[in-house]
Amino acid sequence: MTKEKLFLKIMALIDERIESAQMAIALAKESRDSETKSSVGDKYETGRTLMQQEVEKNRVQLHKTERLKAELENIDLKKKFDKVEFGSLVSDGKNLYFIATALGKIEVDGKNCFCISLASPIGKALQNKSVGDKVSFMGRTIEIMAID
């Protein structure tokens, strides 16, 4: 697995999330705007209000995902890292950790990589560590074998 392939997979997942949020917004708007006035006036307004809340919820999600994409686009894939920091790919011999954003486990070329943020507990433990350093996490010792 190369860092470039992993990055492309992550960006594809982010693009899917953006598209999904945009579609959810469009569907909620359509539902809100097509809500017909019934003989029970409050029901009409309640339905429209609920759909508007759904639109707003999806707009917030869309905005967060677009900000995340912009942040990820700032990663220099060619940069060589001496220490674990944002944008580095860390190997402990068993697992790979991409230090960027919390997306969980992603499979590329049959290998798993854990996409984590520096704000996560393991991200905090690894931050600013170098090859050969050991950190203790959840009762086990992780030795940094490589940083890309």
N, C-alpha and C positions, 0 to 999 in steps of 0.2 A: 504494500500500500504506500503510495506516495502522498506527500502532503498536498500536492496539487489535486490529485484525484479525490482525496478526502474533502478538500475545500469546495470542489465542484459539486460533490454530493450534498454538502451542507447548504450551499447556495441554492441548489435545486429544491431542497426541503423548505428553505425560507421562502422561495418563490411560490411554492405550493401553498404555504400558509397565507401569503399575501393574496393570492388568487382566491383562496377559500373565504377569507375575510371580505374581499370585494364582492364575491357572489352572495354571501350572507347578507351584506348591506343592501344589495340590489333586491334580493328576495323580500327582506323585511320592509323596504320602502314600498315595493309593489303591493305587498299585503296591506300595509298601512293605508296606502292611497286608494286601494280598491275596497276597503272596508265600507260597506253600505250602511246608511243610516236606517236603523230599525225603529219599530214603534217604541222600543224601550231605549230612550235617548242615552242613558248612562252606559248601556252596553256598547254602543257605538264609540263613545269617547274612551271608554276603558280599553277597548280593542286597539284603537289608534294609539293610545298612550303606551300600551304594552309593546306595540310594534316600534314606536319611536325609541323606547328604552332599548330594544333589541338592536336598532340601528346604531345608537350611541355606544352600546357595549362592543359591537363589532368595529366601530370606528376607532375606539381606544385600542383594541387588539391590532387593527391594521397599522395604526400609528406606531405602536411598540415594535411590531415586526419590521416596519420600514426603517425605524431607527436602528434596530439590530442589524439589518442588512447593510446600512450605511457604515456602521461600526466595523463589521466584518470586512467590508471592501477596503478598509484602511490597512489590513494585514498585508505585510510585504512577505510573500511566500518564499522569496529568495534570501531573506535575512537569516544569518547564522546567529544562533543564540548561545551564549555562555551560561546563562542562568534561565530558570523557568520564569517566563513572563507571558503577557498577552500575545497570542499568535504562535507560541511554541508547541511543538509536538514532542511529547515526553514518553520514553519507553523505560519500563522497569524490568524488561526481560519477559514478563508475562502479559502485561497490558500496555496499551497505548492510550495516552491522554492528550487530547487537543485542548489547549488552554485558550478558550474564546468565549463560548456561551454555553449555558446549560441546555443541551439538547438530548442528553442521555447517550445510549449506546447506538452507534451507527456502524453498519457493516459495509466494507469496501474490499473488493477482491478476496472475499472469504475471510477477512480479518476484522475483528471488532475493535472499535476505538470509542473511548468514552469522551464525549464532548462536555467539558466542564468549564465553569467560570472561576475566576480568581476569588470570587466571593463565597464559593462553596467550601465546605470544611476541608476536602482534599486539595482544592485549589489553594487555599490559605496555607496548608501544610507544605505544598510543593513550591510555593512562590519564592523566588530568589535563590532557590537551591541550584547546585551545579552537578555535573556528572560525578558520580561516586558518593554523593551525599546520600544519607539515609534519613528517612522520616518515619515516624510511628503514626499509623492511622488505623483506627478501629481494631486495635490489638495485634496488628501485623506490621512488620517492617518492610518498607518499600525503599529499594535502592535504585537511584536514578542511573540507568545504564547509558542513555543517549538523549540528547536534546537536539531537535532539528528546527 
